[in-house]
Amino acid sequence: MSAFANPLVSRLSPPPIPSVLAWAREYKGGKGPLVDLSQAVPGYPAHPEMLRLLGEAASSPETTGYGPIEGECVLRDAYARHMSEVYGASVSAANIHVTAGCNQAFMSAAIALAGSGDSVALTNPFYFNQETTLSMLGIKRVLVECDAENGFLPEVQSAEKALLSGAKVLAVVTPNNPTGAVYPPELLVELFNLCRKHGAWLIVDETYRDFLPDGYGAPHPLLTIQGWEDTLILLYSFSKSFCIPGHRLGAITAGANVVAEIAKVMDNMQICAPRAAQVAVAAAMPILADWQAENRLEIARRADALRAVMSGLPGWEIGALGAYFAFIRHPFAELSSTAVAERLAKEAGVVCLPGSYFGEGQEHYLRLAFANADAASIGLLADRLR
């Protein structure tokens, strides 16, 4: 008798990024250099001081052993101070759990809050790694529809319907992956109040928070609401802002009781996040703020470049755009989003993700991760997409 893999895993499709990069390898270069808009990575290097701090921390014997499960004290303290400043709220180190990237933050929180057979509500479209995480854990997903006519913002009535169906958690991403939509503070308060009303958790993935428009202010007031710890969990990634995705570093902000539950998960999953990166980022946070601000402006310039290109392309339409992403409606009604993305990669040298990778009814859309390309490269789309 043959042995079989876990069907909750084996039924999933292979990771999506390698599949589109495989299409790109078939591009012969006829249109010029490849324009890679597939993966959400910063298209510029880490600051030299960040690299120096990483090297220094990695060469220290002190970071070679196991560290605290919840994270290094220096980083928990530094990030708690940062959160307090950003949100004008009182956040302590006890509210912080450091993880090996934001994907692990979501998985750890999902395991801590929901069990096999429970349900979690995700927006449609959703970030595919969150959806596959739930699937492999045996957690059901309920979809909250987003209004394509209103920049893909979640529909509150659909969210309440999901919570009434028994969803224990509502998970949202803002600025959104894949659409780039930025959820207004008042909408997030409304979703928070819905979750509180129905005794559910609200997870807000803020991986791209540092790339909100200049002068935007606090992304929301949720941390200033009395008793937020009983409803709210915030997720974050240091990867984008510090340009260190390979070092895998994320964070969870939650009530101390939730941090304690997540620590149980983390102890079995990884024991602790990478220690050298934690020490280095804690030291970098207060000294690289100006550099991060300039990077935010650079990403805004790339967003403007994409808007300009799309405005001159008949039939192509921006569904939503913000932070790292644009969700673009393509003009080929007779083709699936996968067919369009494959042809663009192989024939035009433009690598992006099909909308169908992100949920139901997204065949007319493509996700462009424009942060990965400079304005000149984005400008090449004017000819490539005609």
C-alpha positions in Angstrom: 0.0 0.0 0.0 1.3 3.5 -0.9 1.8 6.3 1.6 0.1 9.6 0.8 0.9 13.2 1.6 -1.5 15.3 3.7 -4.4 16.0 1.3 -4.9 19.4 2.9 -1.5 20.3 1.5 -1.3 18.1 -1.7 -4.6 19.6 -3.0 -3.1 23.1 -3.1 -1.5 24.5 -6.2 2.3 25.0 -6.3 3.6 28.4 -5.1 2.5 31.1 -7.6 5.6 33.2 -7.9 7.8 30.4 -9.3 5.1 29.5 -11.8 5.1 33.0 -13.4 8.9 33.2 -13.3 8.9 30.0 -15.3 6.9 31.8 -18.0 9.4 34.7 -17.9 12.3 32.3 -18.6 10.7 31.6 -22.0 10.9 35.3 -23.0 13.4 35.8 -25.8 14.1 39.4 -25.2 12.5 40.8 -28.4 10.8 43.7 -26.6 13.8 44.7 -24.5 14.7 44.0 -20.9 12.4 42.0 -18.7 10.1 44.1 -16.6 9.4 42.0 -13.4 6.3 43.1 -11.6 5.6 39.7 -10.0 6.8 39.8 -6.4 6.4 42.3 -3.7 10.1 43.1 -3.1 11.7 46.5 -2.8 13.4 47.4 -6.1 16.4 49.0 -4.4 19.1 47.7 -1.9 19.2 47.9 1.8 21.0 50.9 3.4 24.8 50.3 3.9 24.3 50.9 7.6 21.6 48.2 7.7 24.0 45.8 6.1 26.8 46.8 8.5 24.5 46.2 11.5 23.4 42.8 10.1 27.0 41.7 9.6 28.0 42.9 13.1 25.1 41.1 14.8 25.5 37.9 12.7 29.2 37.7 13.7 28.4 38.0 17.4 28.5 34.8 19.5 25.6 36.2 21.5 23.1 35.8 18.6 24.1 32.1 17.8 22.0 30.6 20.5 18.2 30.4 21.0 16.6 33.7 22.0 13.4 34.6 23.8 10.4 33.1 22.0 8.5 36.4 21.9 11.5 38.2 20.4 14.6 40.1 21.5 13.8 42.6 24.2 15.6 45.4 22.3 13.4 44.9 19.3 10.2 44.5 21.2 11.0 47.7 23.2 11.9 49.6 20.0 8.9 48.5 18.0 6.5 49.2 20.9 7.9 52.7 21.1 7.5 53.0 17.3 3.9 51.8 17.4 3.1 54.2 20.2 4.5 57.1 18.1 2.7 56.1 14.9 -0.7 55.6 16.5 -0.6 58.0 19.4 -1.4 55.1 21.7 0.2 53.3 24.6 1.8 50.1 23.3 4.2 48.2 25.5 6.7 45.4 24.8 4.3 43.0 26.3 2.0 43.6 23.3 4.7 42.6 20.8 5.6 39.2 19.4 8.4 39.0 16.8 8.1 36.4 14.0 10.1 35.2 11.0 8.3 37.3 8.5 4.6 38.4 8.3 3.5 35.1 6.7 4.6 33.4 9.9 2.8 36.1 11.9 -0.4 35.3 10.2 0.0 31.5 10.5 0.9 31.8 14.2 -2.1 34.0 14.8 -4.4 31.8 12.8 -3.4 28.7 14.8 -3.7 30.6 18.1 -7.2 31.8 17.3 -8.9 29.1 15.2 -8.9 25.4 14.9 -9.7 22.8 12.3 -13.3 23.2 11.2 -13.6 26.8 12.4 -13.9 29.5 9.8 -12.0 32.7 9.1 -13.3 35.5 6.8 -11.0 36.9 4.1 -11.6 39.6 1.6 -12.2 38.7 -2.0 -9.7 39.2 -3.6 -7.4 37.9 -0.8 -3.6 37.5 -0.3 -3.1 34.0 -1.5 -0.7 32.9 1.2 -3.3 33.6 3.9 -5.9 31.6 2.0 -3.6 28.6 1.5 -2.5 28.8 5.2 -6.1 28.4 6.3 -6.6 25.6 3.8 -3.7 23.5 5.0 -4.7 24.0 8.6 -8.2 22.7 7.9 -9.7 26.1 8.7 -12.6 27.1 6.5 -12.6 30.4 4.7 -15.5 32.7 4.2 -15.2 35.5 1.6 -16.1 39.1 2.2 -16.8 40.8 -1.1 -15.0 43.9 -2.1 -16.6 46.7 -4.3 -14.7 46.9 -7.6 -16.6 50.1 -8.3 -15.3 51.7 -5.1 -11.6 50.8 -5.3 -12.0 47.3 -4.0 -13.0 48.3 -0.4 -14.6 45.6 1.7 -18.4 45.7 1.7 -19.5 46.0 5.4 -22.7 44.1 4.8 -20.7 41.2 3.4 -18.4 41.3 6.4 -21.3 41.1 8.8 -22.8 38.2 6.9 -19.5 36.4 7.2 -19.4 37.0 11.0 -23.1 35.9 11.3 -22.1 32.7 9.6 -19.8 31.9 12.5 -16.4 33.2 11.4 -14.2 33.5 14.4 -11.8 36.0 12.7 -12.0 38.7 10.0 -8.6 39.2 8.4 -7.9 42.2 6.2 -4.8 43.6 4.5 -4.3 47.4 4.2 -2.7 48.8 2.1 -4.0 45.8 0.3 -2.3 42.9 -1.4 -3.2 42.3 -4.2 -5.2 45.5 -5.0 -3.2 48.3 -3.4 -6.5 49.7 -1.9 -5.9 51.7 1.3 -8.8 51.1 3.7 -10.0 54.4 5.3 -9.7 54.7 9.1 -13.5 55.0 9.4 -14.0 51.7 7.5 -11.5 49.9 9.8 -13.3 51.3 12.9 -16.6 50.0 11.4 -15.0 46.5 10.8 -13.6 46.6 14.4 -17.0 47.4 15.8 -18.6 44.6 13.8 -16.0 42.1 15.2 -16.5 43.3 18.7 -20.3 43.1 18.3 -20.1 39.4 17.1 -17.3 38.3 19.5 -14.8 37.8 16.7 -11.2 38.8 16.2 -10.0 41.4 13.7 -6.6 40.8 12.1 -5.2 43.8 10.2 -2.1 42.9 8.1 -0.2 46.2 7.8 2.8 44.9 5.9 2.8 47.9 3.6 1.9 50.6 6.2 5.2 52.4 5.8 4.2 53.2 2.2 1.1 55.2 2.8 1.0 58.6 1.2 3.3 61.2 2.8 1.5 63.0 5.5 -1.3 60.4 5.8 -1.0 60.3 9.6 -2.0 57.3 11.7 -3.4 54.5 9.6 -6.3 54.2 12.0 -7.3 54.9 15.6 -8.0 51.3 16.7 -5.2 51.1 19.2 -6.7 54.1 21.1 -10.0 52.3 21.6 -10.5 51.1 25.2 -10.2 47.3 25.3 -8.7 46.9 21.8 -6.8 44.0 23.1 -9.9 41.9 23.2 -10.6 42.3 19.5 -7.6 43.5 17.5 -4.4 41.9 16.2 -2.0 43.9 14.0 0.6 42.2 11.7 3.7 43.9 10.3 6.8 43.2 8.2 10.2 44.8 8.5 11.1 43.3 5.1 9.8 46.1 2.9 10.7 49.2 4.9 14.3 48.0 5.6 14.8 46.0 2.3 15.7 42.8 4.1 13.0 40.2 3.0 15.6 37.4 3.0 16.2 37.9 6.8 12.5 37.1 7.5 11.4 39.4 10.2 7.8 40.4 11.2 5.8 41.4 14.2 2.5 41.0 15.9 0.8 43.6 18.1 -1.8 42.2 20.3 -3.1 41.9 23.9 -0.6 40.2 26.2 -2.9 37.2 26.6 -2.9 36.7 22.8 0.9 37.1 22.7 1.1 34.3 25.3 -1.0 32.0 23.1 1.1 32.8 20.0 4.3 32.1 22.0 3.0 28.5 22.4 2.7 28.2 18.7 6.0 29.9 17.9 7.9 27.6 20.3 6.8 24.6 18.2 7.1 26.3 14.9 10.5 28.0 15.1 11.4 28.7 18.8 12.5 32.2 17.9 12.8 34.6 15.0 16.3 35.2 13.5 18.2 36.8 16.3 20.8 38.8 14.3 18.2 40.5 12.2 16.3 41.5 15.4 19.3 43.1 17.0 20.2 44.9 13.8 16.7 46.2 13.1 16.4 47.4 16.7 19.5 49.5 16.2 18.5 50.7 12.7 15.0 51.9 13.5 16.0 55.3 15.0 18.8 56.1 12.6 17.2 55.1 9.2 14.0 57.1 9.5 15.0 59.7 6.9 16.2 57.0 4.4 12.8 55.2 4.9 11.0 58.5 4.2 12.9 58.9 0.9 12.0 55.4 -0.1 8.3 56.1 0.6 8.6 59.0 -1.8 10.4 56.8 -4.4 7.6 54.3 -4.3 5.1 57.2 -4.7 7.1 58.2 -7.8 6.8 54.7 -9.2 3.0 54.7 -8.5 2.7 58.0 -10.4 4.7 56.5 -13.3 2.3 53.6 -13.5 -0.8 55.9 -13.4 0.7 57.9 -16.2 1.3 54.8 -18.3 -2.1 53.4 -17.7 -3.9 56.6 -18.6 -2.6 56.3 -22.1 -3.5 52.7 -22.7 -7.0 52.3 -24.2 -8.9 49.4 -22.7 -6.7 49.0 -19.6 -8.2 50.3 -16.3 -6.8 50.8 -12.8 -9.1 49.0 -10.4 -7.1 50.2 -7.3 -3.5 51.3 -6.7 -1.5 52.0 -3.6 1.6 51.2 -1.6 3.3 48.3 -3.6 0.5 47.2 -5.9 -2.0 48.0 -8.7 -4.9 45.8 -9.6 -5.4 46.4 -13.3 -8.4 45.4 -15.4 -7.1 44.0 -18.7 -9.0 44.5 -22.0 -9.1 40.8 -23.2 -12.6 39.7 -22.1 -12.3 36.4 -24.0 -9.1 35.4 -22.2 -8.5 34.2 -18.6 -6.2 36.3 -16.4 -3.8 33.3 -16.4 -3.7 33.3 -20.2 -3.1 37.0 -20.3 -0.3 37.0 -17.7 1.4 34.0 -19.5 1.3 35.8 -22.8 2.6 39.0 -21.3 5.6 37.2 -19.7 6.5 35.1 -22.7 5.8 37.6 -25.5 6.2 41.1 -24.0 8.6 40.4 -21.2 6.2 41.8 -18.5 5.9 39.5 -15.5 2.8 40.0 -13.3 0.3 37.8 -11.5 -3.2 36.7 -12.7 -6.1 38.0 -10.8 -7.4 34.5 -10.5 -4.6 33.7 -8.1 -6.3 36.0 -5.5 -9.9 34.8 -5.4 -13.2 34.2 -7.1 -14.3 36.4 -10.0 -11.0 38.1 -10.6 -10.3 36.8 -14.2 -10.4 40.3 -15.6 -7.6 41.6 -13.4 -3.8 41.4 -13.1 -1.7 42.3 -10.1 1.3 44.5 -10.9 3.8 44.8 -8.0 5.3 48.1 -9.3 7.6 48.7 -6.3 9.9 46.2 -7.8 10.7 48.4 -10.9 12.0 51.9 -11.2 10.0 54.6 -13.1 12.0 54.1 -16.3 11.2 50.4 -16.4 7.5 51.1 -15.6 7.6 53.5 -18.6 8.3 50.6 -20.9 4.8 49.3 -20.3 3.4 52.0 -22.5 4.6 50.0 -25.6 4.6 46.5 -24.1 0.8 46.5 -23.2 -0.5 47.8 -26.5 
